[in-house]
Amino acid sequence: MSKEPISLSNLAPGEAGVVHKLAGGWGFVSRLATLGFTPGATLTMVQNFGRGPLIVNIRSTRIALGRGEAAKVLVERTTNDQ
């Protein structure tokens, strides 16, 4: 069963996901890849108020992203409990 990729900005605080794709120009993709946003990387949403910047935990680092940037990061939801 395939999970549909969603925008990173749609994850609620505490939800986890796996980076599926970065949808942007080469500069954007290069910058986010440097920060650890590569396909297959797991992340957890730390803060998302529905407006303004959001904070994610990826590769043991907290990163703040603007809402426009987060909209270009496509993720697949995962579950934290196993």
Secondary structure as GFF3:
##gff-version 3
##sequence-region A 1 82
A	DSSP	beta_strand	6	7	.	.	.	ID=ss1
A	DSSP	three_ten_helix	8	10	.	.	.	ID=ss2
A	DSSP	beta_strand	16	22	.	.	.	ID=ss3
A	DSSP	alpha_helix	26	34	.	.	.	ID=ss4
A	DSSP	beta_strand	42	47	.	.	.	ID=ss5
A	DSSP	beta_strand	54	58	.	.	.	ID=ss6
A	DSSP	beta_strand	61	65	.	.	.	ID=ss7
A	DSSP	alpha_helix	67	71	.	.	.	ID=ss8
A	DSSP	beta_strand	73	78	.	.	.	ID=ss9
###
